Amino acid sequence: MSTKTPPRTYADIIRHSVTSLLLTIGIIIVITVSVTLTVDQLLRAQDQAAKLSTSLQTTQVSNFKDWLNINRSSGLNSHNTFVLIKNANGTTTSLLPHAQQLAKANTWSVPFTHLVYIKGWGLFFSETLKTDNRTYALFIGMHVLIGNLHVLISVLIIAIGLSLLIGLLYVRWLANRLSAPTLTLARAAKQAAANSEATQPELPQPSEPVEIGQLARDFNQLLAAQNGRLQRERQFISDASHELRTPIATIRGNLKLIERRGKQHPEIIPESLGFIDQESLRMQHLIENLLHLSRADRAEISLHPIDIDTLAQSVITHYQPLVNQPITYTGPSTPAMALADTDMLHQVLTALLDNAHKYGDPDQPIEVTVSQQDQHVILSVADHGPGISATDRLHIFERFYRVDESRSNKIEGSGLGLAIVSQLVHLNKGTITVTDNQPHGACFIISLLNAEEN
């Protein structure tokens, strides 16, 4: 049964990588130096063999003493250099005592080289030279090469071992240094997760490594966004509870009033029922708006080209009989085609007309304008009411936000209308802003993508 390899730490990964690197470098050095030394010794042996061959051809010596005296000046090592001479009559002589034993020993040749291994004697460089009546077999010992290789490999193994030891100590220090910012970040994140009540948790941002610092900044941005979303959700729940509490309290209060005094004073029943009906209707509208927001948050729509000019005129025609203020309309001379969803845009324009009707001057018109600018179609709804201050504009599209709290009880609404409008415009890949309407009032401007440009 195979076991899953546990995840590795920084130290494990770096230690394994550096160890593999040092071993690889050590092996390459050993092979390179060994090959270089071997080739150098072979070239030296080949050069010595060439000189000996020339000497044998020119001197024609037949005994070891004469041959040794002749080549002593060339640096000949008589302890590991042997010559076997095979005469024309088949007899074999040598220029070294006991060389006959060399001729009888078992030998193995190294392929593609002049190297032979003679059992009991070692490794030799072999060269054969033929003359008119003799064949010379030269054997130059490679004992120096073998000895040097032994020393070299031993030194390299010791050096590589020390390098691995020093490298592992360095790796441990380096891994601890590199992992310290990450561990600090992880501990801070764990503490932030444990302290869920913290209003704005912030993780430390190390200056280096740069990647960890960037990761910490990204985490802080994510935490800030999540915290802001959480605060808005909490505020939304609080506001929704507050908005629902008022009509429920009113309904329960009137029911209690009817229960206590309805028999003695039946005249209060119609009035109390009227309050109950009014507050239940208000609660119904609030719940419907909450459902609209919930659906808008999860909605996936398909945009298609629609004529905003035709849509705006149709909505105005149906809405005008419901209000006393006149609605003026200014449209383009050609169709204003935009990418949008017809039902959503109809709901947006109706909500903006409702808002202009509630907050606009009853004696002043509501102005609706459709125009085209560059790659966008612009739809605006303006009123001549009290207007919206610069501070309120920052929050006008937040849920349950009311511009004039003192008028909240006088003007019907839950404070969700503009939040729904903003969400629907966003789903239609558009933007919505609010500006002043001269000489007074507010103007809501919606920008949608031009269908003809996309």
Salt bridges, closest charged atoms under 4 A:
ASP12 OD1 - ARG15 NH1 3.09
ASP40 OD2 - ARG44 NE 2.96
ASP47 OD2 - LYS51 NZ 3.63
GLU127 OE1 - HIS114 ND1 3.87
GLU208 OE2 - ARG177 NH2 3.94
GLU243 OE1 - ARG282 NH2 3.49
GLU267 OE2 - HIS265 ND1 3.32
GLU279 OE1 - ARG282 NH1 3.63
ASP297 OD2 - ARG399 NH2 3.03
GLU367 OE2 - HIS384 NE2 3.00
GLU398 OE2 - HIS395 ND1 2.95
ASP404 OD2 - ARG407 NE 3.80
ASP436 OD1 - ARG393 NH2 2.10
